[in-house]
Amino acid sequence: QVQSVESGGGSVQAGGSLRLSCAASGRTFMWYTVAWFRQVPGKQREFVAGISWNGGSTYYGDSVKGRFIISRDNAKNTVYLQMNSLKPEDTAVYYCAADLIQRRTSSRETDFGSWGQGTQVTVSS
């Protein structure tokens, strides 16, 4: 069972940048799409970005397109989320997760498992 461990969250002013990391423990991310989601209290978890198992395909939620970049290093079993031009509405707990099925590309929360504990991102205006 792959487990995810997120890190890199913190507080930043609007317009700033942060880079989140998601490390796999247990087995490997290698054959799995990995995605980032975020959640604020009282709201549903929102898809942020996903990257296919080989890094050949990346896709983003509309609210972060052009500002966030997802990447992966399979040799390090790690997926990254570079967040630029941050806005106060990006404030949330960010989670990463691995697809339950190998070599599938999805953005549906229910297709993912091995959720991490989350990392808080706070953007002040």
C-alpha positions as a Markdown table, in Angstrom:
| # | Residue | x | y | z |
|---|---|---|---|---|
| 1 | Gln | 0.0 | 0.0 | 0.0 |
| 2 | Val | 1.4 | 3.3 | -1.1 |
| 3 | Gln | 1.2 | 6.1 | 1.5 |
| 4 | Ser | 1.7 | 9.8 | 0.8 |
| 5 | Val | 3.5 | 12.3 | 3.0 |
| 6 | Glu | 3.1 | 16.0 | 2.1 |
| 7 | Ser | 5.4 | 18.8 | 3.1 |
| 8 | Gly | 6.3 | 22.3 | 2.2 |
| 9 | Gly | 3.2 | 24.2 | 3.3 |
| 10 | Gly | 3.4 | 27.5 | 5.1 |
| 11 | Ser | 2.3 | 31.1 | 5.2 |
| 12 | Val | 3.0 | 33.5 | 2.4 |
| 13 | Gln | 1.8 | 36.8 | 1.1 |
| 14 | Ala | -0.3 | 37.2 | -2.0 |
| 15 | Gly | 1.8 | 37.0 | -5.1 |
| 16 | Gly | 4.4 | 34.7 | -3.4 |
| 17 | Ser | 5.4 | 31.2 | -4.2 |
| 18 | Leu | 5.6 | 27.8 | -2.4 |
| 19 | Arg | 6.6 | 24.4 | -3.4 |
| 20 | Leu | 4.9 | 21.4 | -2.0 |
| 21 | Ser | 6.4 | 17.9 | -2.0 |
| 22 | Cys | 4.6 | 14.6 | -1.8 |
| 23 | Ala | 6.8 | 11.6 | -1.0 |
| 24 | Ala | 5.7 | 8.0 | -1.3 |
| 25 | Ser | 6.3 | 5.6 | 1.5 |
| 26 | Gly | 5.8 | 1.9 | 1.4 |
| 27 | Arg | 5.9 | 0.9 | -2.2 |
| 28 | Thr | 6.2 | 3.3 | -5.1 |
| 29 | Phe | 4.4 | 5.9 | -7.0 |
| 30 | Met | 6.0 | 4.9 | -10.2 |
| 31 | Trp | 3.1 | 3.3 | -12.0 |
| 32 | Tyr | 0.4 | 5.6 | -10.7 |
| 33 | Thr | -1.1 | 9.0 | -11.5 |
| 34 | Val | -0.6 | 11.3 | -8.5 |
| 35 | Ala | -2.8 | 14.3 | -7.9 |
| 36 | Trp | -3.0 | 17.2 | -5.5 |
| 37 | Phe | -6.3 | 18.2 | -4.0 |
| 38 | Arg | -7.2 | 21.0 | -1.5 |
| 39 | Gln | -9.9 | 21.5 | 1.0 |
| 40 | Val | -11.1 | 24.4 | 3.1 |
| 41 | Pro | -13.4 | 23.9 | 6.1 |
| 42 | Gly | -17.0 | 23.3 | 5.2 |
| 43 | Lys | -16.3 | 22.7 | 1.5 |
| 44 | Gln | -15.7 | 19.7 | -0.6 |
| 45 | Arg | -12.2 | 18.6 | -1.6 |
| 46 | Glu | -11.2 | 20.3 | -4.8 |
| 47 | Phe | -9.0 | 18.9 | -7.5 |
| 48 | Val | -5.9 | 21.0 | -8.1 |
| 49 | Ala | -3.4 | 19.2 | -10.4 |
| 50 | Gly | -2.6 | 15.7 | -11.6 |
| 51 | Ile | 0.4 | 14.1 | -13.3 |
| 52 | Ser | 0.4 | 10.8 | -15.2 |
| 53 | Trp | 2.5 | 7.9 | -14.1 |
| 54 | Asn | 5.3 | 8.7 | -16.5 |
| 55 | Gly | 5.0 | 12.5 | -16.2 |
| 56 | Gly | 3.9 | 12.7 | -19.9 |
| 57 | Ser | 0.5 | 14.3 | -19.0 |
| 58 | Thr | -0.3 | 17.0 | -16.6 |
| 59 | Tyr | -3.6 | 18.6 | -16.0 |
| 60 | Tyr | -5.0 | 21.3 | -13.7 |
| 61 | Gly | -8.1 | 22.7 | -12.1 |
| 62 | Asp | -9.3 | 25.9 | -13.7 |
| 63 | Ser | -8.6 | 28.0 | -10.7 |
| 64 | Val | -4.8 | 27.2 | -10.8 |
| 65 | Lys | -4.1 | 27.0 | -14.5 |
| 66 | Gly | -1.1 | 29.1 | -15.5 |
| 67 | Arg | 0.0 | 29.5 | -11.9 |
| 68 | Phe | 0.7 | 26.0 | -10.6 |
| 69 | Ile | 3.1 | 23.4 | -12.0 |
| 70 | Ile | 3.0 | 19.7 | -11.1 |
| 71 | Ser | 6.0 | 17.6 | -11.7 |
| 72 | Arg | 7.4 | 14.3 | -10.5 |
| 73 | Asp | 10.7 | 12.5 | -9.9 |
| 74 | Asn | 10.1 | 8.8 | -10.0 |
| 75 | Ala | 13.7 | 8.1 | -9.0 |
| 76 | Lys | 13.0 | 9.9 | -5.7 |
| 77 | Asn | 9.4 | 8.7 | -5.5 |
| 78 | Thr | 8.3 | 12.3 | -5.1 |
| 79 | Val | 5.7 | 14.6 | -6.7 |
| 80 | Tyr | 6.0 | 18.3 | -6.5 |
| 81 | Leu | 3.5 | 21.2 | -6.8 |
| 82 | Gln | 5.1 | 24.6 | -7.6 |
| 83 | Met | 2.6 | 27.3 | -6.6 |
| 84 | Asn | 3.2 | 30.7 | -8.0 |
| 85 | Ser | 1.3 | 34.0 | -7.9 |
| 86 | Leu | -0.6 | 32.7 | -4.9 |
| 87 | Lys | -3.9 | 34.3 | -4.0 |
| 88 | Pro | -5.7 | 34.4 | -0.7 |
| 89 | Glu | -8.3 | 32.0 | -2.2 |
| 90 | Asp | -5.6 | 29.4 | -2.5 |
| 91 | Thr | -5.6 | 29.1 | 1.3 |
| 92 | Ala | -6.4 | 25.5 | 2.1 |
| 93 | Val | -5.1 | 22.2 | 3.3 |
| 94 | Tyr | -3.4 | 20.5 | 0.4 |
| 95 | Tyr | -3.4 | 16.7 | 0.0 |
| 96 | Cys | -1.7 | 14.4 | -2.4 |
| 97 | Ala | -3.0 | 11.0 | -3.3 |
| 98 | Ala | -2.2 | 8.2 | -5.7 |
| 99 | Asp | -4.6 | 6.7 | -8.2 |
| 100 | Leu | -6.0 | 3.3 | -7.1 |
| 101 | Ile | -5.4 | 1.9 | -10.6 |
| 102 | Gln | -2.1 | 1.9 | -12.4 |
| 103 | Arg | -1.6 | 3.9 | -15.5 |
| 104 | Arg | -5.0 | 5.6 | -15.4 |
| 105 | Thr | -5.4 | 9.4 | -15.6 |
| 106 | Ser | -8.2 | 10.8 | -13.5 |
| 107 | Ser | -9.2 | 13.9 | -11.5 |
| 108 | Arg | -12.0 | 12.3 | -9.5 |
| 109 | Glu | -11.4 | 12.2 | -5.8 |
| 110 | Thr | -13.0 | 8.8 | -5.5 |
| 111 | Asp | -10.4 | 7.3 | -7.9 |
| 112 | Phe | -7.6 | 8.1 | -5.5 |
| 113 | Gly | -6.3 | 6.6 | -2.3 |
| 114 | Ser | -3.2 | 6.6 | -0.1 |
| 115 | Trp | -4.1 | 10.1 | 1.0 |
| 116 | Gly | -1.5 | 12.0 | 3.0 |
| 117 | Gln | -2.2 | 13.9 | 6.2 |
| 118 | Gly | -2.2 | 17.2 | 4.3 |
| 119 | Thr | -0.2 | 20.4 | 4.6 |
| 120 | Gln | -1.6 | 23.8 | 5.3 |
| 121 | Val | -1.1 | 26.7 | 2.9 |
| 122 | Thr | -2.1 | 30.1 | 4.1 |
| 123 | Val | -2.0 | 33.1 | 1.7 |
| 124 | Ser | -2.5 | 36.5 | 3.2 |
| 125 | Ser | -3.5 | 39.6 | 1.3 |
